Amino acid sequence: MAHAPSNSPPPVTEEAFTADRQRMFDGFCSATTVSTVISIVILALMAIFLV
C-alpha cells in the first residue's frame, strides 16, 4: 500500500535560512536607498520650480 505524499515542506538548513535573510535584507536596503534618492530628487525639483 502506497503512502500519500506529505504536504509539509522539507526542513530548511541553517545556510539556506541565512542566505534568504541576507537576500531579504539586501532587497530592503536597495528599496530604502531608491526611495530616499527619489524623495531627494522630488524635494530638489520642488525647491527649483516653486521658488
C-alpha positions as CSV (number, residue, x, y, z in Angstrom):
1,M,0.0,0.0,0.0
2,A,1.5,3.4,-1.0
3,H,1.7,6.3,1.3
4,A,0.0,9.6,0.5
5,P,2.5,12.4,-0.3
6,S,3.1,14.8,2.5
7,N,2.2,18.5,2.1
8,S,4.9,19.6,4.6
9,P,7.9,21.3,3.1
10,P,11.3,19.7,3.6
11,P,13.3,21.1,6.5
12,V,15.3,24.3,5.8
13,T,19.0,24.2,6.5
14,E,20.6,27.0,8.5
15,E,22.7,28.1,5.5
16,A,19.6,28.4,3.3
17,F,17.8,30.4,6.1
18,T,20.8,32.7,6.4
19,A,21.0,33.2,2.7
20,D,17.3,34.0,2.5
21,R,17.6,36.6,5.3
22,Q,20.6,38.2,3.6
23,R,18.7,38.4,0.3
24,M,15.7,39.9,2.0
25,F,17.9,42.5,3.8
26,D,19.7,43.4,0.6
27,G,16.3,44.0,-1.1
28,F,15.2,46.1,1.9
29,C,18.4,48.2,1.7
30,S,18.0,48.7,-2.0
31,A,14.4,49.8,-1.7
32,T,15.3,52.2,1.1
33,T,18.1,53.7,-1.0
34,V,15.9,54.1,-4.1
35,S,13.1,55.7,-2.1
36,T,15.5,58.1,-0.4
37,V,17.0,59.2,-3.7
38,I,13.6,59.7,-5.3
39,S,12.5,61.8,-2.3
40,I,15.6,64.0,-2.5
41,V,15.1,64.5,-6.3
42,I,11.4,65.4,-5.7
43,L,12.3,67.9,-3.0
44,A,15.1,69.4,-5.1
45,L,12.7,69.8,-8.1
46,M,10.1,71.4,-5.8
47,A,12.7,73.8,-4.5
48,I,13.7,74.8,-8.0
49,F,10.3,75.2,-9.5
50,L,8.4,76.6,-6.5
51,V,10.9,79.4,-5.6
